[in-house]
Amino acid sequence: MPSLKRKFGDTGEKIADEFLIKNGYRILDRNYRIKNIGEIDLIGEKSGKIFFFEVKTRDVKYETNFPAEFSINPKKKRNLKRICQMYLNEKGYSAEKEWQVDGVFVRVDFVRNSHLISHLENILWEKYY
């Protein structure tokens, strides 16, 4: 039985999945895991480019103290890059295949029964914070 934390994360991933599809991405894979390294939450394709999505879900009442964007630290970025490269290799994509990692941050407001989504592009190579 999944923990409450896992269920909360799964809810955020479902919201992100719907958001991405609505914005023209085709979802190729979900929860691609490499043991002892980590997981890519969603993998999609748009205009011939592969997108790897790291989804972070937060309750808005904790967002001030624990912003979702700060949870993707340098170690997490290194692991994301390794997992992406392993995925591309495993699926037989050429070394020239264009790809990037984006962050999708879902803020859930249980009081108002709503959510807000932020989509930051290219989080491995761009510095946002």
Residue pairs with C-beta under 8 A, 6 or more apart in sequence:
2 10
8 57
8 59
8 108
9 55
9 57
11 57
11 108
12 55
12 56
12 57
12 106
12 108
13 30
13 31
13 41
13 42
13 55
13 57
15 57
15 106
15 115
15 117
16 41
16 42
16 53
16 55
16 104
16 106
16 117
17 27
17 30
17 42
19 104
19 117
19 119
20 27
20 42
20 44
20 53
20 104
21 27
23 119
24 46
25 44
25 45
25 46
25 51
26 44
26 45
26 46
27 42
27 43
27 44
28 43
28 44
28 45
28 50
29 40
29 42
29 43
29 87
30 41
30 42
30 43
31 39
31 40
31 41
32 39
32 40
32 43
32 83
32 87
33 39
33 40
34 82
34 83
34 86
37 79
37 82
37 83
37 86
38 76
38 79
38 80
38 83
39 83
40 52
40 53
40 54
40 80
40 83
40 84
40 87
41 53
41 54
41 55
41 104
42 52
42 53
42 55
42 104
43 50
43 51
43 52
43 53
43 87
44 50
44 51
44 53
45 51
48 98
49 98
49 99
49 100
50 88
50 93
50 97
50 98
50 99
50 100
51 99
51 100
51 101
51 102
52 80
52 83
52 84
52 87
52 99
52 100
52 101
52 102
53 101
53 102
53 103
53 104
54 72
54 76
54 80
54 101
54 102
54 103
54 104
54 123
55 103
55 104
55 105
55 106
56 68
56 69
56 71
56 72
56 103
56 104
56 105
56 106
57 68
57 105
57 106
57 107
57 108
58 66
58 67
58 68
58 105
58 106
58 107
58 108
59 107
59 108
59 109
59 110
60 107
60 108
60 109
60 116
61 110
61 111
63 107
68 103
68 105
68 106
68 107
68 118
69 103
69 105
69 118
69 120
69 128
69 129
70 129
72 80
72 103
72 123
77 123
77 124
80 101
80 124
81 101
81 124
84 99
84 101
88 97
88 99
93 99
100 121
100 122
100 124
100 125
101 122
101 123
101 124
102 119
102 120
102 121
102 122
102 123
103 118
103 119
103 120
103 123
104 117
104 118
104 119
104 120
105 117
105 118
105 119
105 120
106 115
106 116
106 117
107 115
107 116
107 117
107 118
108 114
108 115
109 115
109 116
120 126
120 128
